[in-house]
Amino acid sequence: MAVAAELRPAAANARPTDRGAERLLATWVRTQAINVERHLAALRPFGWAEFGDPATGPSRAHLVAVNETMSTLREPLHKATRAVRRAAEAAAAQPDSHRLQAVLEAKSRAHRWVRDTERLWDFYLELFNQRQSAFAPWLVAADRIALDCYQYAYLGIGRWRSIPTPPPFCYLEPSHGPATSRRGIPLRRLSNRLNPFPLIQLPYHRLVNPWTLGAVLHEVSHNLQNDLGLAKAVPMQVAARLTELGLPPAVVSVWVRWNRETFADLSGLLFGGPMVVGSLFDVIARDRRRSMKFHRSAVHPVPYLRAKLSIELLARMGFASSAEQHAQAWRALYPRAELIGAPPALLASADQAIPAVVDAMCFTSFPSLGNRSLSQVLRFEPKEQRMVEEAAERLADGVSPGVVPERFLIGAVRYALEQRMAPPKRLARFFVEELGRGAR
C-alpha cells in the first residue's frame, strides 16, 4: 500500500520525457481542437440557394425555422468548442496528466454536442436535398395541396386565429407508409428538439399514383386538429355523445382512442369530396383478417368500421347516391359483418356509434372554430364535386384545369382514372405538371 501511495503523485504528473513524443502530444491535442472547430463550422446554417431551384426547394420560412432550431444546439456546441481549444492550448504548453485529462473530457463533451447537432443537420439536409432530385415536382405538388388545405381551413373558421408558419413540408420515405410529425412536438431524430413545422412523409407508390394522395389530406388534417385547437375538444365531444347513448364505457374508450385517425379521415373527406373515399378504400381494403382484426392498443379504427364512418359522412354531406354505391361495394368486399377479437358490444353498437361520432366531429360547433362546425369550415357540396369533375375532364385533355383549388385535383385525377378518360400514365404526368411547377 505504501508503494502504491508513493507512485500516485508521480503518475499524476506523468508527461513524456522524449522531446519528439512531447511535440507529438502537443500537436495531437491541438488537432483535437481543430477537429471540433471544423465540426462546428461544417454544421453551418442552411442557405437559400443551396438546394437547387428555389421554386422547388425549401421556402425561406422553412430555412429560417430549421436554422433557428439548429441554433439551440450550435450555441452550446460553440461553447464546448471553445473549452476544447482552451484545454488543448494549456495541455500543449504543459502536457501533464491533469491537463491531458481535461482535454479528453472537453473533447467528449464537445462530441456529444456534435453528434446531436449532426443528427438534426443531417435529417434536414436529406429532406432538402430531395428537392434537387427527380422527385422534386411530386413533393412540390404535395406541398401545394397541403398549403391549400391550411389556407381554406383558416379562411373558413368564424374567428381570427394566428396563422401558423411555416406550412407543411412533404418528403419521400420509401420504406414506410404515409405519416406526419406535428408542429411543436419533440422528435428523437431532431435530438429531441421541437419540430418547427408539420412534416408529411409519403411513400413512392403514393406519389406515382396521385389518385391515392388522399393521404395528404389525411395527414394535413392531423396537424389541423392541433393547430385549430381541436385536440382535446374532439375526443371530449365523442365521449359525451357516446355516453349519452348509453354505450358501455369500454366501447366509449375505444372510440375516444380512435379519435385522431377518425378525425383525419373525416376531415380529409370534407377537404376532397367523394373521390377521397375510394382513396381510403385503396388503403384499408385488405384480406378479411387484416380488415376486421381488432387490436386493443391500435389508434386506427378497425378498417371494416373505418369505411363505414366515411360512408356515413358522405351521406351527411349530400351525396346519398355515392354513399349508397360505396356501401354496396364495401358489403360486396365484406359480406359478413364481424370484428375479430373485439368486444362484442363494439360491433353490436356500431350502427349507433358511427352516426354519433360523425355528428360529434363534423356537425358540432366548436369555440375554437368560431362556433362553427367542421363541415361549415370545410364546406364541400355537390357544386364542388362538379368542379372536381370539370377539372378531371381538363386533366384528361392535358390542359390546365383552371382556377380549381389544388386539393380538388386529387379527386379530379381519381375521377378521370375511374371514368377512363385517359391512360393512368398520362393522367399522372398531367397532374404533376400542373401542381409540380413550384408556384408559391
WOMOCOR-V588511 format. One record per run of one state. SS is the DSSP state (a for helix, b for strand, c for the rest). FROM is the first residue (numbers start at 1). TO is the last residue. If there is no record, write none. Layout:
<<SS:FROM:TO> <SS:FROM:TO>>
This chain:
<<c:1:1> <a:2:12> <c:13:18> <a:19:42> <c:43:59> <a:60:93> <c:94:96> <a:97:132> <c:133:135> <a:136:156> <c:157:168> <b:169:172> <c:173:178> <b:179:181> <c:182:185> <b:186:187> <a:188:190> <c:191:192> <b:193:194> <c:195:198> <b:199:202> <c:203:203> <a:204:208> <c:209:209> <a:210:212> <c:213:213> <a:214:227> <c:228:232> <a:233:244> <c:245:248> <a:249:257> <c:258:258> <a:259:272> <c:273:274> <a:275:284> <c:285:287> <a:288:292> <b:293:293> <c:294:302> <a:303:316> <c:317:319> <a:320:333> <c:334:339> <b:340:340> <c:341:343> <a:344:348> <c:349:349> <a:350:362> <c:363:365> <b:366:366> <a:367:369> <c:370:371> <b:372:372> <c:373:373> <a:374:377> <c:378:381> <a:382:397> <c:398:407> <a:408:418> <c:419:423> <a:424:435> <c:436:440>>
